[in-house]
């Protein structure tokens, strides 16, 4: 089942809005996640990038949750 709020929001969310969100999140994360990308799909946002710790990965997920009402489909940030 699709999240109804996600369906309404995705129709009005432009690529430029996602790009701006990525920039804001990079600032909030203070460089803890490199190459942060937010990919909007049918079921929500997928986070991608590279972090040095699981804590940084978790911080990124919580930052996205604070900034948007879209559901998080997956957190694919690689920890290495």
Secondary structure, DSSP 8 states (H G I E B T S, - for coil): ---HHHHHHHHH--HHHHHHHHHHHHHHHTTSEEEEEEEEETTEEEEEEEESSHHHHHHHHHHHHHH--S-EEEEEEEE-
